[in-house]
Amino acid sequence: MHGIYYEFWEFFSNFYKKAGSNILTSQWPTDLQKLAQPPSS
């Protein structure tokens, strides 16, 4: 599970940087911001 989560975030981080953080930041969904946080457990 953690491996899949890590690969997903690695891919999304690369896309985020390439697309332009300034643009995406203003459109970043709150749900994705929550998903970006490490699991509490």
N, C-alpha and C positions, 0 to 999 in steps of 0.2 A: 504494500500500500504506500509506504513512504517513498519507495523507489519511483513509483508512478507519479506521485505528487511532486517529487523533486524534478523529474524529467519534464513534467508539465510546466512547472514554474521556471525552469531553465529555458525552455522554449519561449515562454511568454515574456520572460525578461529580455531575451534577445530581440524579440519582435517589438517590445516596448521601446527599447533603445533605438532601434532602426527607424521606427515610425515617427519618433519625435516626442520626447517626454512632455514638452510644454503643451502640445495639443491633446495628448491622451489624458494628461492629468486632469484637465477640466471636464473630461468626459468619462473619467474612471468610475464605474459603477460602485456603489457602496458595498454591494454583495461581494464584489471581487476584492475590495479593500479588506473585508473581513476574512475572505479566503486566503489573503496574502499573509495573515497572521498565523504563526505556528500553532498547531493544536495544543490545547491546554493540557490534555492528558499526556 
